[in-house]
Amino acid sequence: MIVKTYQSHVVLETLQNGQNYYARRNLGFDAAYQGLIHLLGLQHCVSPIFGYLKGHKGCTDGKISSSVLLTLNVPDECVWLTEYNVWADYMYCVMHYTRPHNYTHVIPNEEYSQRRFDALQKNLKEQRSPSHYEIPQAVMESIKPEWLISASSKPLSPLHRFVHQLFNR
């Protein structure tokens, strides 16, 4: 499966050095990410890596100034698909209407019933062919160097170049 993902230059360097890349825990989105990891049954994942499928509508435009667009050839069994808009609703719900470490049940509220939340979870778990998604979002546990087909990046801004040099001495 051809997956495109925007990542930092550090991810590209990790891959070019022959190492697998695993995303680090994102404390701001941790509850939603842990919920998704649980729903998809990701066994070796601390934080999911997101991308989009070549030839399909993407879920991001890569406007992050220091990002690199990686094109990957990922084995099908290493990619889980979700509907981007369902993921966004699920993430919002988990971040606002669940208790810490309990991302399967919502606190009663006016916006999301437990039934609606259960439907979001069921939709995220169900794996379908890419054509059955409006905006298929690829989810991966890691990125392996052998999957890298190409990388393209925008020139680094002076500030990003300076920070990059500081951390890569």
Secondary structure, DSSP 8 states (H G I E B T S, - for coil): -EEEEEEEHHHHHHHHTT--B-----TTTHHHHHHHHHHHT-SS-SS-EEEEETTS--S-----TTEEEEEEE--GGG-EEEEHHHHHHHHHHHHHHEETTEEEEE---SS--HHHHHHHHHHHH----GGG-SSEEEEES-B-GGGEEEEEE----HHHHHHHHHHT-
